[in-house]
Amino acid sequence: MPPRPTPRRTVRVTVALLALTAVTAAGCEVTVTDEPGSKPGGKTTNSTRDAKTAQAALDKLTVARSGSMARYSRDRFPHWRSTGDNCDVRDTVLKRDGTKVKVSGCNVVAGTWISAYDGLRITDPAKVDIDHMVPLANAWRSGASSWTDDKRGDFANDVDDPQLIAVSAASNRSKGDQDPSTWKPQRTAAWCQYAEDWIEVKSQWKLTVTTAEKKALTDMLRNC
């Protein structure tokens, strides 16, 4: 009896895996799809209970018009802070958000990162941006303009709250200083976590939200 032919599906999967291995080995970015019950970065999907908690926190935030950008500068939010041994907060986030991370001393030199905003797999740390969940300019317009530079530095280097996240450079620069009323992650599967994290940061730092921002966040929580 002649040998059975290899199923076409198996061939396609094998070729796809070989192609993915070749691309990621070169440090390039490729789009990946979500696995059931998970999100890029290893975060699990959120429950309705989490969404209700986030909505309750959102309802407690002060709604106000966006403030002035007068005297704003990124230099008023000093970052990245040193963490010793020639390393800084950027290295801390890269190690936290990556998998199979390799370091030289404490500097991150290799690893794999999945950008939650657009699903890109990145294997070159130099191509990873560390995004401020609530952008510095948005924070300035929603209350940080009255802070001291030291407090603004605490905000810009905050690794205790979900304020810093490793993402693709393209998604970070697309976002800029926009709030959820004008920019949302490309991946709708990321909207729930994005809204929850945004609300948590604004709650922890007692920042205000605009009417449009609050509506957009409420709509995004419906994806939870």
Beta strands, then each sheet from edge to edge (+ up, - down):
strand 1: 30-31
strand 2: 82-84
strand 3: 87-88
strand 4: 99-104
strand 5: 107-114
strand 6: 120-122
strand 7: 128-132
strand 8: 164-168
sheet 1: 1+ 6- 5+ 4-
sheet 2: 2+ 3-
sheet 3: 7+ 8-
end
